[in-house]
Amino acid sequence: MRLSVAALLAGTVVALSVSACTMSRIAACTPVQELTFSLVYPIDFATAVPDAPASIVFQQNDPAAVLNGARLVLTPPSGPAVMSGPPGSAPSPLPTPHASPAPGTKLVGFVVPTLSSGTNYSVSFKGTYTVTGGFCPGTFPISSSGSFTTQ
């Protein structure tokens, strides 16, 4: 009887250890570089932005990221959010004034309808991106923040 109880206890300890190890690897799994979009036009916190911009331009920090259903969401203080997407090419030349894109980023543009004048819009995204290979393959949410106010 002692042998079977000891074997049962040893088996339980091994099973719990394997389970804890697997869970800690899953919990610790984050992509090497989180995909972010940063405002280029309009500049983050800009005021007097035209209420009919041709496009909102972002820099994408990982040009090779595979986007899944990326949509720009502009949220005013009241009323419905404005959604736009998927991302396309940035206009050339870039509207002014604009932020200087960082080296190694990809510029993307989101076409938006006419916005409400004198309104502060918070910027966010819906959608995910996929990482393949490496230590942490998987699908992760797109991260971004920012705001601007129309004229």
C-alpha positions as CSV (number, residue, x, y, z in Angstrom):
1,M,0.0,0.0,0.0
2,R,2.8,2.4,0.8
3,L,4.3,1.9,-2.7
4,S,1.1,2.8,-4.4
5,V,0.4,5.9,-2.3
6,A,4.0,7.0,-2.9
7,A,3.7,6.4,-6.6
8,L,0.4,8.3,-6.7
9,L,1.9,11.2,-4.8
10,A,5.0,11.3,-7.1
11,G,2.7,11.1,-10.2
12,T,0.6,14.0,-8.9
13,V,3.7,16.1,-8.2
14,V,5.1,15.5,-11.7
15,A,1.8,16.3,-13.3
16,L,1.4,19.5,-11.4
17,S,5.0,20.5,-12.2
18,V,4.5,20.0,-15.9
19,S,1.2,21.9,-15.8
20,A,2.8,24.8,-14.0
21,C,5.8,24.9,-16.3
22,T,3.5,24.9,-19.4
23,M,1.3,27.7,-17.9
24,S,4.3,29.8,-17.0
25,R,5.6,29.6,-20.6
26,I,2.1,30.6,-21.9
27,A,1.7,33.5,-19.5
28,A,5.3,34.7,-20.3
29,C,4.7,34.6,-24.0
30,T,4.7,38.1,-25.5
31,P,5.9,39.0,-28.9
32,V,9.5,40.4,-29.2
33,Q,8.1,43.6,-30.7
34,E,4.5,44.7,-30.1
35,L,2.9,46.1,-33.2
36,T,2.0,49.7,-32.8
37,F,0.6,52.5,-35.0
38,S,1.7,56.0,-34.2
39,L,0.1,59.2,-35.6
40,V,2.1,60.9,-38.3
41,Y,-0.7,63.1,-39.7
42,P,-2.3,64.7,-37.9
43,I,0.4,65.0,-35.2
44,D,-0.7,63.5,-31.9
45,F,-2.6,66.1,-29.8
46,A,-2.8,68.5,-32.8
47,T,-5.6,71.1,-32.9
48,A,-7.2,72.8,-35.9
49,V,-7.0,69.6,-38.0
50,P,-9.2,70.0,-41.1
51,D,-12.6,68.2,-40.6
52,A,-12.2,66.7,-44.1
53,P,-8.7,65.2,-44.0
54,A,-8.1,63.0,-47.1
55,S,-6.5,60.4,-44.8
56,I,-5.2,59.8,-41.3
57,V,-1.5,58.6,-41.6
58,F,0.3,56.3,-39.2
59,Q,3.7,54.8,-39.0
60,Q,3.6,51.0,-38.4
61,N,6.6,50.0,-36.3
62,D,6.9,46.5,-37.8
63,P,6.6,46.7,-41.6
64,A,6.5,42.8,-41.9
65,A,3.6,42.3,-39.5
66,V,0.6,40.5,-40.9
67,L,-2.6,42.5,-40.1
68,N,-5.9,40.8,-39.5
69,G,-9.0,43.0,-39.9
70,A,-7.2,46.3,-38.8
71,R,-9.7,49.1,-38.5
72,L,-9.0,52.7,-37.3
73,V,-11.5,53.9,-34.6
74,L,-11.9,57.6,-34.0
75,T,-14.0,58.2,-30.9
76,P,-15.5,61.6,-30.1
77,P,-16.6,62.6,-26.6
78,S,-20.2,61.9,-27.5
79,G,-21.9,60.2,-30.4
80,P,-20.9,57.2,-32.5
81,A,-17.3,56.3,-33.2
82,V,-16.0,56.6,-36.8
83,M,-14.4,53.5,-38.1
84,S,-12.2,53.2,-41.2
85,G,-10.1,50.5,-42.7
86,P,-8.4,48.5,-43.9
87,P,-5.1,50.5,-44.0
88,G,-3.9,51.5,-47.4
89,S,-1.0,53.5,-48.8
90,A,-0.2,56.9,-47.2
91,P,-0.7,59.9,-49.5
92,S,2.3,61.3,-51.2
93,P,3.3,63.9,-50.4
94,L,2.2,63.7,-46.7
95,P,-0.2,66.4,-45.6
96,T,1.4,69.1,-43.4
97,P,2.1,69.6,-40.7
98,H,3.1,66.0,-40.0
99,A,5.5,64.2,-37.6
100,S,8.7,62.8,-38.9
101,P,8.4,59.1,-39.4
102,A,11.0,56.9,-37.6
103,P,13.5,55.0,-39.7
104,G,12.4,51.5,-40.6
105,T,8.7,52.1,-40.1
106,K,6.0,51.6,-42.8
107,L,3.6,54.5,-43.5
108,V,-0.1,53.5,-43.8
109,G,-3.2,55.7,-44.4
110,F,-6.8,55.3,-43.4
111,V,-9.4,57.1,-45.5
112,V,-11.9,58.8,-43.3
113,P,-15.2,60.6,-44.0
114,T,-15.8,64.2,-43.1
115,L,-15.5,64.6,-39.3
116,S,-17.4,66.9,-36.9
117,S,-15.8,70.3,-36.6
118,G,-14.4,71.4,-33.2
119,T,-14.3,67.8,-31.9
120,N,-11.6,66.0,-30.0
121,Y,-11.1,62.4,-31.4
122,S,-9.4,59.7,-29.5
123,V,-7.5,57.2,-31.7
124,S,-7.6,53.4,-31.3
125,F,-7.6,50.3,-33.4
126,K,-9.6,47.1,-33.7
127,G,-8.0,44.1,-35.2
128,T,-5.0,41.8,-34.6
129,Y,-1.6,40.9,-36.0
130,T,0.0,37.6,-36.4
131,V,3.5,36.6,-35.4
132,T,4.9,33.4,-37.0
133,G,7.9,31.5,-35.9
134,G,10.2,32.5,-33.1
135,F,9.6,31.9,-29.4
136,C,6.2,33.3,-29.3
137,P,4.0,32.7,-32.4
138,G,0.4,33.7,-32.1
139,T,-2.2,36.5,-32.7
140,F,-2.1,39.7,-30.6
141,P,-4.1,42.9,-30.4
142,I,-2.9,46.0,-32.2
143,S,-1.8,48.7,-29.8
144,S,-2.1,52.5,-30.4
145,S,-3.2,55.7,-28.8
146,G,-3.4,59.3,-29.6
147,S,-5.9,62.1,-30.2
148,F,-6.5,65.2,-32.3
149,T,-9.0,68.0,-32.5
150,T,-10.7,69.2,-35.7
151,Q,-11.0,72.9,-36.5
